[in-house]
């Protein structure tokens, strides 16, 4: 974020907020309603698209 020109104070605040965010068990059906298929994991997406980043 700093490399993109964000102010250091903003970056520090965003990181602090992320570290202290409470856990959530919330599950929605939004992805499936929008795409017509169940969501996948980030790990599967990364494996499927790894060649694009090489």
PDB file of N, H, CA, C and O in Angstrom:
ATOM      1  N   UNK A   1       0.828  -1.187   0.000  1.00  0.00           N
ATOM      2  CA  UNK A   1       0.000   0.000   0.000  1.00  0.00           C
ATOM      3  C   UNK A   1       0.870   1.248   0.000  1.00  0.00           C
ATOM      4  O   UNK A   1       0.558   2.243  -0.654  1.00  0.00           O
ATOM      5  N   UNK A   2       1.964   1.177   0.743  1.00  0.00           N
ATOM      6  H   UNK A   2       2.218   0.368   1.274  1.00  0.00           H
ATOM      7  CA  UNK A   2       2.871   2.318   0.760  1.00  0.00           C
ATOM      8  C   UNK A   2       3.444   2.577  -0.627  1.00  0.00           C
ATOM      9  O   UNK A   2       3.572   3.727  -1.046  1.00  0.00           O
ATOM     10  N   UNK A   3       3.786   1.512  -1.332  1.00  0.00           N
ATOM     11  H   UNK A   3       3.682   0.578  -0.992  1.00  0.00           H
ATOM     12  CA  UNK A   3       4.347   1.651  -2.675  1.00  0.00           C
ATOM     13  C   UNK A   3       3.331   2.267  -3.637  1.00  0.00           C
ATOM     14  O   UNK A   3       3.713   2.868  -4.640  1.00  0.00           O
ATOM     15  N   UNK A   4       2.055   2.121  -3.339  1.00  0.00           N
ATOM     16  H   UNK A   4       1.744   1.632  -2.524  1.00  0.00           H
ATOM     17  CA  UNK A   4       1.009   2.720  -4.170  1.00  0.00           C
ATOM     18  C   UNK A   4       0.709   4.157  -3.773  1.00  0.00           C
ATOM     19  O   UNK A   4      -0.169   4.794  -4.355  1.00  0.00           O
ATOM     20  N   UNK A   5       1.432   4.665  -2.789  1.00  0.00           N
ATOM     21  H   UNK A   5       2.145   4.148  -2.317  1.00  0.00           H
ATOM     22  CA  UNK A   5       1.265   6.060  -2.400  1.00  0.00           C
ATOM     23  C   UNK A   5       0.315   6.325  -1.258  1.00  0.00           C
ATOM     24  O   UNK A   5      -0.005   7.481  -0.978  1.00  0.00           O
ATOM     25  N   UNK A   6      -0.148   5.273  -0.585  1.00  0.00           N
ATOM     26  H   UNK A   6       0.111   4.335  -0.813  1.00  0.00           H
ATOM     27  CA  UNK A   6      -1.039   5.487   0.556  1.00  0.00           C
ATOM     28  C   UNK A   6      -0.231   6.078   1.714  1.00  0.00           C
ATOM     29  O   UNK A   6       0.928   5.707   1.900  1.00  0.00           O
ATOM     30  N   UNK A   7      -0.813   6.980   2.486  1.00  0.00           N
ATOM     31  H   UNK A   7      -1.755   7.281   2.335  1.00  0.00           H
ATOM     32  CA  UNK A   7      -0.118   7.545   3.639  1.00  0.00           C
ATOM     33  C   UNK A   7       0.179   6.464   4.681  1.00  0.00           C
ATOM     34  O   UNK A   7      -0.624   5.559   4.904  1.00  0.00           O
ATOM     35  N   UNK A   8       1.337   6.580   5.304  1.00  0.00           N
ATOM     36  H   UNK A   8       1.989   7.316   5.123  1.00  0.00           H
ATOM     37  CA  UNK A   8       1.755   5.579   6.296  1.00  0.00           C
ATOM     38  C   UNK A   8       0.725   5.428   7.409  1.00  0.00           C
ATOM     39  O   UNK A   8       0.458   4.310   7.850  1.00  0.00           O
ATOM     40  N   UNK A   9       0.144   6.531   7.868  1.00  0.00           N
ATOM     41  H   UNK A   9       0.361   7.438   7.509  1.00  0.00           H
ATOM     42  CA  UNK A   9      -0.837   6.463   8.956  1.00  0.00           C
ATOM     43  C   UNK A   9      -2.059   5.639   8.534  1.00  0.00           C
ATOM     44  O   UNK A   9      -2.604   4.883   9.339  1.00  0.00           O
ATOM     45  N   UNK A  10      -2.485   5.782   7.291  1.00  0.00           N
ATOM     46  H   UNK A  10      -2.043   6.396   6.637  1.00  0.00           H
ATOM     47  CA  UNK A  10      -3.622   4.996   6.802  1.00  0.00           C
ATOM     48  C   UNK A  10      -3.263   3.516   6.753  1.00  0.00           C
ATOM     49  O   UNK A  10      -4.049   2.673   7.186  1.00  0.00           O
ATOM     50  N   UNK A  11      -2.103   3.199   6.237  1.00  0.00           N
ATOM     51  H   UNK A  11      -1.464   3.883   5.884  1.00  0.00           H
ATOM     52  CA  UNK A  11      -1.669   1.798   6.145  1.00  0.00           C
ATOM     53  C   UNK A  11      -1.609   1.174   7.535  1.00  0.00           C
ATOM     54  O   UNK A  11      -2.079   0.055   7.740  1.00  0.00           O
ATOM     55  N   UNK A  12      -1.031   1.899   8.482  1.00  0.00           N
ATOM     56  H   UNK A  12      -0.649   2.808   8.315  1.00  0.00           H
ATOM     57  CA  UNK A  12      -0.939   1.390   9.855  1.00  0.00           C
ATOM     58  C   UNK A  12      -2.333   1.165  10.440  1.00  0.00           C
ATOM     59  O   UNK A  12      -2.563   0.165  11.121  1.00  0.00           O
ATOM     60  N   UNK A  13      -3.256   2.078  10.183  1.00  0.00           N
ATOM     61  H   UNK A  13      -3.069   2.890   9.629  1.00  0.00           H
ATOM     62  CA  UNK A  13      -4.617   1.944  10.712  1.00  0.00           C
ATOM     63  C   UNK A  13      -5.327   0.747  10.092  1.00  0.00           C
ATOM     64  O   UNK A  13      -6.021   0.010  10.792  1.00  0.00           O
ATOM     65  N   UNK A  14      -5.163   0.546   8.797  1.00  0.00           N
ATOM     66  H   UNK A  14      -4.599   1.145   8.228  1.00  0.00           H
ATOM     67  CA  UNK A  14      -5.805  -0.593   8.139  1.00  0.00           C
ATOM     68  C   UNK A  14      -5.253  -1.919   8.659  1.00  0.00           C
ATOM     69  O   UNK A  14      -6.009  -2.866   8.875  1.00  0.00           O
ATOM     70  N   UNK A  15      -3.950  -1.987   8.856  1.00  0.00           N
ATOM     71  H   UNK A  15      -3.335  -1.218   8.680  1.00  0.00           H
ATOM     72  CA  UNK A  15      -3.337  -3.207   9.381  1.00  0.00           C
ATOM     73  C   UNK A  15      -3.813  -3.470  10.806  1.00  0.00           C
ATOM     74  O   UNK A  15      -4.142  -4.604  11.155  1.00  0.00           O
ATOM     75  N   UNK A  16      -3.850  -2.427  11.626  1.00  0.00           N
ATOM     76  H   UNK A  16      -3.583  -1.506  11.342  1.00  0.00           H
ATOM     77  CA  UNK A  16      -4.316  -2.590  13.011  1.00  0.00           C
ATOM     78  C   UNK A  16      -5.764  -3.058  13.035  1.00  0.00           C
ATOM     79  O   UNK A  16      -6.122  -3.931  13.825  1.00  0.00           O
ATOM     80  N   UNK A  17      -6.595  -2.484  12.176  1.00  0.00           N
ATOM     81  H   UNK A  17      -6.304  -1.775  11.534  1.00  0.00           H
ATOM     82  CA  UNK A  17      -8.003  -2.884  12.130  1.00  0.00           C
ATOM     83  C   UNK A  17      -8.139  -4.340  11.715  1.00  0.00           C
ATOM     84  O   UNK A  17      -8.966  -5.067  12.265  1.00  0.00           O
ATOM     85  N   UNK A  18      -7.339  -4.771  10.755  1.00  0.00           N
ATOM     86  H   UNK A  18      -6.667  -4.181  10.308  1.00  0.00           H
ATOM     87  CA  UNK A  18      -7.405  -6.158  10.296  1.00  0.00           C
ATOM     88  C   UNK A  18      -6.961  -7.124  11.391  1.00  0.00           C
ATOM     89  O   UNK A  18      -7.526  -8.209  11.533  1.00  0.00           O
ATOM     90  N   UNK A  19      -5.965  -6.735  12.152  1.00  0.00           N
ATOM     91  H   UNK A  19      -5.506  -5.854  12.037  1.00  0.00           H
ATOM     92  CA  UNK A  19      -5.463  -7.605  13.233  1.00  0.00           C
ATOM     93  C   UNK A  19      -6.496  -7.771  14.340  1.00  0.00           C
ATOM     94  O   UNK A  19      -6.539  -8.810  14.998  1.00  0.00           O
ATOM     95  N   UNK A  20      -7.323  -6.760  14.547  1.00  0.00           N
ATOM     96  H   UNK A  20      -7.288  -5.915  14.013  1.00  0.00           H
ATOM     97  CA  UNK A  20      -8.262  -6.776  15.671  1.00  0.00           C
ATOM     98  C   UNK A  20      -9.698  -7.056  15.248  1.00  0.00           C
ATOM     99  O   UNK A  20     -10.623  -6.945  16.053  1.00  0.00           O
ATOM    100  N   UNK A  21      -9.879  -7.415  13.993  1.00  0.00           N
ATOM    101  H   UNK A  21      -9.128  -7.505  13.339  1.00  0.00           H
ATOM    102  CA  UNK A  21     -11.233  -7.719  13.503  1.00  0.00           C
ATOM    103  C   UNK A  21     -11.727  -8.994  14.179  1.00  0.00           C
ATOM    104  O   UNK A  21     -11.006  -9.991  14.216  1.00  0.00           O
ATOM    105  N   UNK A  22     -12.938  -8.973  14.710  1.00  0.00           N
ATOM    106  H   UNK A  22     -13.524  -8.163  14.680  1.00  0.00           H
ATOM    107  CA  UNK A  22     -13.456 -10.184  15.341  1.00  0.00           C
ATOM    108  C   UNK A  22     -13.722 -11.285  14.311  1.00  0.00           C
ATOM    109  O   UNK A  22     -14.038 -11.012  13.153  1.00  0.00           O
ATOM    110  N   UNK A  23     -13.589 -12.511  14.755  1.00  0.00           N
ATOM    111  H   UNK A  23     -13.332 -12.733  15.695  1.00  0.00           H
ATOM    112  CA  UNK A  23     -13.904 -13.646  13.894  1.00  0.00           C
ATOM    113  C   UNK A  23     -15.397 -13.644  13.567  1.00  0.00           C
ATOM    114  O   UNK A  23     -16.216 -13.139  14.336  1.00  0.00           O
ATOM    115  N   UNK A  24     -15.726 -14.210  12.432  1.00  0.00           N
ATOM    116  H   UNK A  24     -15.061 -14.620  11.808  1.00  0.00           H
ATOM    117  CA  UNK A  24     -17.130 -14.274  12.037  1.00  0.00           C
ATOM    118  C   UNK A  24     -17.436 -15.651  11.468  1.00  0.00           C
ATOM    119  O   UNK A  24     -16.644 -16.211  10.710  1.00  0.00           O
ATOM    120  N   UNK A  25     -18.569 -16.181  11.834  1.00  0.00           N
ATOM    121  H   UNK A  25     -19.212 -15.726  12.451  1.00  0.00           H
ATOM    122  CA  UNK A  25     -19.044 -17.456  11.299  1.00  0.00           C
ATOM    123  C   UNK A  25     -20.101 -17.222  10.226  1.00  0.00           C
ATOM    124  O   UNK A  25     -20.768 -18.163   9.796  1.00  0.00           O
ATOM    125  N   UNK A  26     -20.255 -15.988   9.798  1.00  0.00           N
ATOM    126  H   UNK A  26     -19.714 -15.223  10.147  1.00  0.00           H
ATOM    127  CA  UNK A  26     -21.306 -15.646   8.835  1.00  0.00           C
ATOM    128  C   UNK A  26     -21.065 -16.333   7.491  1.00  0.00           C
ATOM    129  O   UNK A  26     -19.968 -16.281   6.935  1.00  0.00           O
ATOM    130  N   UNK A  27     -22.093 -16.962   6.995  1.00  0.00           N
ATOM    131  H   UNK A  27     -22.984 -17.004   7.446  1.00  0.00           H
ATOM    132  CA  UNK A  27     -22.059 -17.627   5.701  1.00  0.00           C
ATOM    133  C   UNK A  27     -23.249 -17.115   4.898  1.00  0.00           C
ATOM    134  O   UNK A  27     -24.368 -17.050   5.406  1.00  0.00           O
ATOM    135  N   UNK A  28     -23.002 -16.755   3.646  1.00  0.00           N
ATOM    136  H   UNK A  28     -22.092 -16.808   3.233  1.00  0.00           H
ATOM    137  CA  UNK A  28     -24.093 -16.295   2.797  1.00  0.00           C
ATOM    138  C   UNK A  28     -24.138 -17.130   1.524  1.00  0.00           C
ATOM    139  O   UNK A  28     -23.230 -17.913   1.246  1.00  0.00           O
ATOM    140  N   UNK A  29     -25.193 -16.955   0.766  1.00  0.00           N
ATOM    141  H   UNK A  29     -25.931 -16.319   0.991  1.00  0.00           H
ATOM    142  CA  UNK A  29     -25.319 -17.651  -0.511  1.00  0.00           C
ATOM    143  C   UNK A  29     -25.112 -16.695  -1.688  1.00  0.00           C
ATOM    144  O   UNK A  29     -25.503 -16.998  -2.816  1.00  0.00           O
ATOM    145  N   UNK A  30     -24.504 -15.553  -1.424  1.00  0.00           N
ATOM    146  H   UNK A  30     -24.186 -15.306  -0.508  1.00  0.00           H
ATOM    147  CA  UNK A  30     -24.369 -14.507  -2.434  1.00  0.00           C
ATOM    148  C   UNK A  30     -23.609 -14.967  -3.670  1.00  0.00           C
ATOM    149  O   UNK A  30     -24.061 -14.724  -4.789  1.00  0.00           O
ATOM    150  N   UNK A  31     -22.475 -15.621  -3.498  1.00  0.00           N
ATOM    151  H   UNK A  31     -22.108 -15.818  -2.589  1.00  0.00           H
ATOM    152  CA  UNK A  31     -21.687 -16.055  -4.649  1.00  0.00           C
ATOM    153  C   UNK A  31     -22.498 -16.998  -5.524  1.00  0.00           C
ATOM    154  O   UNK A  31     -22.542 -16.846  -6.745  1.00  0.00           O
ATOM    155  N   UNK A  32     -23.131 -17.962  -4.895  1.00  0.00           N
ATOM    156  H   UNK A  32     -23.095 -18.086  -3.904  1.00  0.00           H
ATOM    157  CA  UNK A  32     -23.911 -18.928  -5.674  1.00  0.00           C
ATOM    158  C   UNK A  32     -25.102 -18.268  -6.372  1.00  0.00           C
ATOM    159  O   UNK A  32     -25.425 -18.618  -7.507  1.00  0.00           O
ATOM    160  N   UNK A  33     -25.748 -17.326  -5.706  1.00  0.00           N
ATOM    161  H   UNK A  33     -25.485 -17.041  -4.784  1.00  0.00           H
ATOM    162  CA  UNK A  33     -26.871 -16.634  -6.345  1.00  0.00           C
ATOM    163  C   UNK A  33     -26.399 -15.809  -7.543  1.00  0.00           C
ATOM    164  O   UNK A  33     -27.086 -15.743  -8.563  1.00  0.00           O
ATOM    165  N   UNK A  34     -25.232 -15.182  -7.423  1.00  0.00           N
ATOM    166  H   UNK A  34     -24.674 -15.236  -6.595  1.00  0.00           H
ATOM    167  CA  UNK A  34     -24.744 -14.335  -8.513  1.00  0.00           C
ATOM    168  C   UNK A  34     -24.138 -15.127  -9.665  1.00  0.00           C
ATOM    169  O   UNK A  34     -24.291 -14.750 -10.827  1.00  0.00           O
ATOM    170  N   UNK A  35     -23.450 -16.226  -9.347  1.00  0.00           N
ATOM    171  H   UNK A  35     -23.326 -16.532  -8.404  1.00  0.00           H
ATOM    172  CA  UNK A  35     -22.730 -16.962 -10.393  1.00  0.00           C
ATOM    173  C   UNK A  35     -23.453 -18.218 -10.860  1.00  0.00           C
ATOM    174  O   UNK A  35     -23.148 -18.751 -11.927  1.00  0.00           O
ATOM    175  N   UNK A  36     -24.414 -18.695 -10.063  1.00  0.00           N
ATOM    176  H   UNK A  36     -24.661 -18.262  -9.196  1.00  0.00           H
ATOM    177  CA  UNK A  36     -25.111 -19.917 -10.420  1.00  0.00           C
ATOM    178  C   UNK A  36     -24.347 -21.173 -10.052  1.00  0.00           C
ATOM    179  O   UNK A  36     -24.748 -22.274 -10.431  1.00  0.00           O
ATOM    180  N   UNK A  37     -23.260 -21.027  -9.324  1.00  0.00           N
ATOM    181  H   UNK A  37     -22.935 -20.133  -9.017  1.00  0.00           H
ATOM    182  CA  UNK A  37     -22.498 -22.213  -8.875  1.00  0.00           C
ATOM    183  C   UNK A  37     -21.932 -21.933  -7.486  1.00  0.00           C
ATOM    184  O   UNK A  37     -21.767 -20.773  -7.108  1.00  0.00           O
ATOM    185  N   UNK A  38     -21.637 -22.972  -6.732  1.00  0.00           N
ATOM    186  H   UNK A  38     -21.771 -23.915  -7.038  1.00  0.00           H
ATOM    187  CA  UNK A  38     -21.113 -22.760  -5.379  1.00  0.00           C
ATOM    188  C   UNK A  38     -19.724 -22.122  -5.426  1.00  0.00           C
ATOM    189  O   UNK A  38     -18.987 -22.296  -6.397  1.00  0.00           O
ATOM    190  N   UNK A  39     -19.378 -21.391  -4.386  1.00  0.00           N
ATOM    191  H   UNK A  39     -19.977 -21.250  -3.598  1.00  0.00           H
ATOM    192  CA  UNK A  39     -18.061 -20.757  -4.358  1.00  0.00           C
ATOM    193  C   UNK A  39     -16.955 -21.787  -4.205  1.00  0.00           C
ATOM    194  O   UNK A  39     -17.169 -22.874  -3.667  1.00  0.00           O
ATOM    195  N   UNK A  40     -15.777 -21.433  -4.682  1.00  0.00           N
ATOM    196  H   UNK A  40     -15.603 -20.551  -5.119  1.00  0.00           H
ATOM    197  CA  UNK A  40     -14.593 -22.266  -4.488  1.00  0.00           C
ATOM    198  C   UNK A  40     -13.684 -21.623  -3.454  1.00  0.00           C
ATOM    199  O   UNK A  40     -13.976 -20.547  -2.932  1.00  0.00           O
ATOM    200  N   UNK A  41     -12.610 -22.279  -3.176  1.00  0.00           N
ATOM    201  H   UNK A  41     -12.374 -23.153  -3.600  1.00  0.00           H
ATOM    202  CA  UNK A  41     -11.657 -21.745  -2.213  1.00  0.00           C
ATOM    203  C   UNK A  41     -10.615 -20.892  -2.934  1.00  0.00           C
ATOM    204  O   UNK A  41     -10.405 -21.035  -4.138  1.00  0.00           O
ATOM    205  N   UNK A  42      -9.979 -20.022  -2.195  1.00  0.00           N
ATOM    206  H   UNK A  42     -10.150 -19.906  -1.217  1.00  0.00           H
ATOM    207  CA  UNK A  42      -8.889 -19.240  -2.766  1.00  0.00           C
ATOM    208  C   UNK A  42      -7.760 -20.167  -3.184  1.00  0.00           C
ATOM    209  O   UNK A  42      -7.132 -19.948  -4.220  1.00  0.00           O
ATOM    210  N   UNK A  43      -7.495 -21.197  -2.395  1.00  0.00           N
ATOM    211  H   UNK A  43      -8.006 -21.375  -1.553  1.00  0.00           H
ATOM    212  CA  UNK A  43      -6.418 -22.147  -2.716  1.00  0.00           C
ATOM    213  C   UNK A  43      -6.664 -22.800  -4.079  1.00  0.00           C
ATOM    214  O   UNK A  43      -5.731 -22.959  -4.866  1.00  0.00           O
ATOM    215  N   UNK A  44      -7.904 -23.176  -4.358  1.00  0.00           N
ATOM    216  H   UNK A  44      -8.662 -23.047  -3.718  1.00  0.00           H
ATOM    217  CA  UNK A  44      -8.201 -23.795  -5.646  1.00  0.00           C
ATOM    218  C   UNK A  44      -8.059 -22.786  -6.775  1.00  0.00           C
ATOM    219  O   UNK A  44      -7.530 -23.109  -7.839  1.00  0.00           O
ATOM    220  N   UNK A  45      -8.528 -21.568  -6.548  1.00  0.00           N
ATOM    221  H   UNK A  45      -8.958 -21.306  -5.684  1.00  0.00           H
ATOM    222  CA  UNK A  45      -8.388 -20.528  -7.565  1.00  0.00           C
ATOM    223  C   UNK A  45      -6.906 -20.284  -7.866  1.00  0.00           C
ATOM    224  O   UNK A  45      -6.511 -20.187  -9.028  1.00  0.00           O
ATOM    225  N   UNK A  46      -6.095 -20.186  -6.817  1.00  0.00           N
ATOM    226  H   UNK A  46      -6.416 -20.264  -5.873  1.00  0.00           H
ATOM    227  CA  UNK A  46      -4.667 -19.942  -6.999  1.00  0.00           C
ATOM    228  C   UNK A  46      -4.016 -21.080  -7.778  1.00  0.00           C
ATOM    229  O   UNK A  46      -3.203 -20.833  -8.668  1.00  0.00           O
ATOM    230  N   UNK A  47      -4.362 -22.315  -7.455  1.00  0.00           N
ATOM    231  H   UNK A  47      -5.023 -22.516  -6.732  1.00  0.00           H
ATOM    232  CA  UNK A  47      -3.806 -23.462  -8.177  1.00  0.00           C
ATOM    233  C   UNK A  47      -4.236 -23.435  -9.639  1.00  0.00           C
ATOM    234  O   UNK A  47      -3.430 -23.708 -10.528  1.00  0.00           O
ATOM    235  N   UNK A  48      -5.493 -23.110  -9.892  1.00  0.00           N
ATOM    236  H   UNK A  48      -6.148 -22.888  -9.170  1.00  0.00           H
ATOM    237  CA  UNK A  48      -5.998 -23.071 -11.259  1.00  0.00           C
ATOM    238  C   UNK A  48      -5.359 -21.971 -12.098  1.00  0.00           C
ATOM    239  O   UNK A  48      -5.219 -22.121 -13.312  1.00  0.00           O
ATOM    240  N   UNK A  49      -4.971 -20.865 -11.462  1.00  0.00           N
ATOM    241  H   UNK A  49      -5.085 -20.743 -10.477  1.00  0.00           H
ATOM    242  CA  UNK A  49      -4.467 -19.708 -12.185  1.00  0.00           C
ATOM    243  C   UNK A  49      -2.957 -19.475 -12.030  1.00  0.00           C
ATOM    244  O   UNK A  49      -2.433 -18.483 -12.537  1.00  0.00           O
ATOM    245  N   UNK A  50      -2.261 -20.372 -11.341  1.00  0.00           N
ATOM    246  H   UNK A  50      -2.687 -21.178 -10.930  1.00  0.00           H
ATOM    247  CA  UNK A  50      -0.830 -20.208 -11.103  1.00  0.00           C
ATOM    248  C   UNK A  50      -0.036 -19.946 -12.382  1.00  0.00           C
ATOM    249  O   UNK A  50       0.848 -19.089 -12.371  1.00  0.00           O
ATOM    250  N   UNK A  51      -0.313 -20.641 -13.476  1.00  0.00           N
ATOM    251  H   UNK A  51      -1.032 -21.337 -13.485  1.00  0.00           H
ATOM    252  CA  UNK A  51       0.469 -20.384 -14.701  1.00  0.00           C
ATOM    253  C   UNK A  51       0.388 -18.937 -15.185  1.00  0.00           C
ATOM    254  O   UNK A  51       1.320 -18.444 -15.821  1.00  0.00           O
ATOM    255  N   UNK A  52      -0.708 -18.262 -14.891  1.00  0.00           N
ATOM    256  H   UNK A  52      -1.465 -18.663 -14.375  1.00  0.00           H
ATOM    257  CA  UNK A  52      -0.861 -16.892 -15.321  1.00  0.00           C
ATOM    258  C   UNK A  52       0.068 -15.931 -14.589  1.00  0.00           C
ATOM    259  O   UNK A  52       0.271 -14.804 -15.039  1.00  0.00           O
ATOM    260  N   UNK A  53       0.630 -16.363 -13.472  1.00  0.00           N
ATOM    261  H   UNK A  53       0.465 -17.279 -13.106  1.00  0.00           H
ATOM    262  CA  UNK A  53       1.501 -15.512 -12.669  1.00  0.00           C
ATOM    263  C   UNK A  53       2.970 -15.885 -12.811  1.00  0.00           C
ATOM    264  O   UNK A  53       3.821 -15.336 -12.112  1.00  0.00           O
ATOM    265  N   UNK A  54       3.265 -16.797 -13.696  1.00  0.00           N
ATOM    266  H   UNK A  54       2.573 -17.242 -14.264  1.00  0.00           H
ATOM    267  CA  UNK A  54       4.662 -17.200 -13.891  1.00  0.00           C
ATOM    268  C   UNK A  54       5.261 -16.478 -15.054  1.00  0.00           C
ATOM    269  O   UNK A  54       6.432 -16.686 -15.374  1.00  0.00           O
TER     270      UNK A  54
END
